[in-house]
Amino acid sequence: MPSELINSEIVYPGRAFTIRRDHLRLPDGRTTKFDIVEHHGSVILIPIDEKGNLLFVRQYRHAAGKELLELPAGTLDEGEAPEWCARRELREETGMAADQIQLMGGFYLAPGYSTEYMYVYLATSLRHDPLQADADEFLQVETVPLTAALKMAENGEIPDAKSLAALLLARPHLVKYLI
């Protein structure tokens, strides 16, 4: 059963997200507060080249305190279509464009506290076509054979939830690239 929204207030208006506090009446009549991260949404890409290699990015993640190997991803600009965001982020983060891009599905990143919905795209027929990276991003592109990437995911060597979820969603479509 859904809770009844009593009122909402903006607690923090940020650059990438806003935090709002919702005051709710629970189904049993009690009241409580929930802090919600409002987010425009994002995309994650599974770029695969003609040799069956996935393009990952390695970057330092301050919250984790270490470098992580992740699939390329990025935040939707306000009002931006997810496919356009996917095409832009691929070029910014990997220097490659995709002649073919296909929506694989999507998921809520952390629905317990965030509105962020991630769209997963398979990007194929890659060609060199870089865009300027964001000023605060320092990325290293790494090419990993698909079979090795799937093993890394299964062995816990890719601790990034969005990358794991995207690989799981796209796995049925990746079978034809397995060598």
N, C-alpha and C positions, 0 to 999 in steps of 0.2 A: 504494500500500500504506500502511495506517495505521501510525503509530508506536505503541510500547508505552509507556503511562504508568507511570513508576517511582514517583513521588510528586508531591504538590502542596503548596504552602504559600501562605498569605495574606501578601502583601507590604504591602498597603495596604487597609484597610477604609474606604472612603469613603462619603459621603452618597449620591451618585448612582450610584456604581459601586465595584466592588472589583477590586483587581489581585492576581492569583494567579500564582505561578511554577510552571510544570509542568516536571518533569524527565522527559525522554523518551529511549527507546532507538529510534534510527532504524532503518529497514529494513536498513541495511548494518551494524548492530551498534554504531555510534558512539552516544554519549550527548550530549545538548544540553539547553539550558534555553529555554523559551518563556515570555514574560510575556504574560498574557491579561487583558484587561479584561472582567470579568463584569458584565453589564448585564441588567436585567429586561426589556428590550425597549422599543419605542416605537411611536408612530403618526405618520403624516403625513397631512394632509388636503388634498383638492382641493375647496375650497368654491366653488361656482359659482352665481351668482344667476340670476334669471329673464331678465336681459338678456344673459346670456352673458359676464359678467365674473367673473374669478377674484379671490378675496380673498387677498392676500399680507400678510405682516407684514415690516416693516423694523425691524431691531434691530442694536445694536452687538454684535459678536462679538469678545471680547477676544483669543482665539487668532489670529484673522485680522487683528486690528488695525484693523477698519473695520466700517461698517454693511453689512449684507447684506439683500437682498430674498429672502425665503424663503416657502415655503408654511407654514401653521401646523403645528406639530408638538409632541410632548411625550412624556415618559417615563411608562411604565406604573408605577403603584404596585404594590408586591409583591402578587401574587395578583389584580390587577385584570384584568378581561376587556378585550381590545383595543378592542372597540366602545364600551364605557363610557368608556374613556380618550379615544377619539376624540371622543365627544360632549362630554366635559368640557373637553378642550383647545380645541375649537372655540369654546365659550362663553367660556373664559378669555382666549383670545388675540384673538378677533375681535368678541366681544360678540354673536355670532349662534349660533342653534341650527339644526339641520337636521331637518326632518321625515322626510327620506329619507337614509339613509346606506348605502353599498354598498361592500363589500370588493372592491378591485381586484386585490389580490395583495400581495406583500411581497418583501423582500430583506434580506440581511445587509449592514449598513452597511460594515463593514471586517473580513471574515472572517479576514484574516491575523493579527489580534491582538485581536478583540473578539467576544463572543457576541451582541451587540446585533442583534436582528431587528426590522425596521420593517414595520408593517402599513400599507398604503395604502388610504385610504377616500375615495370620492367623496361629497361632501355637497351635497345639493340641497334645494330647497324651504326656503330660509333665512328665518329670522325673527329679529327682535331679541329677545335673551334673555341678557344678559351675566351672567357670574360674575366674582367678584373675581380679578384677575390675580395671579400669584405675586409675592411681595414683591421678588424680584430681577429681574423682567422689566420692561423699558421698551420697549414695542412701539408701532409706528405702523402702523395698518391701511391698506393701499393697494389700491385696486380697479384691476385691469388687464383690458382686453378680452382674451378668450381668444386671438384671432388675434395680438394684440400680444405676449402672454405667450409663445406658442409661438415667435414670431420672436426674442424676447429670449433664450430658451433656446438656439435654434439659433445665435445670434450671439455666444454667450459672455457675455451680460449678466447671467446668473443663475449665479454661480459656486458655488452650493450643490448638492452632489452629491445629497442626498436629494430636493430639489425637482426636479432634472433626472430622476432615476430615477422618481419618482412621476408626473411628466408623461408620460414615455415609456410607463409601464405603463397609464395611464388614457387615452392618446390615442385608441384605437379607440372608447372610450365618450364622448369629448368631441366627436366629429364632428358630432353633432346640435346642438351649441351654437355651431358656427362660423357667423358671419354673413357 
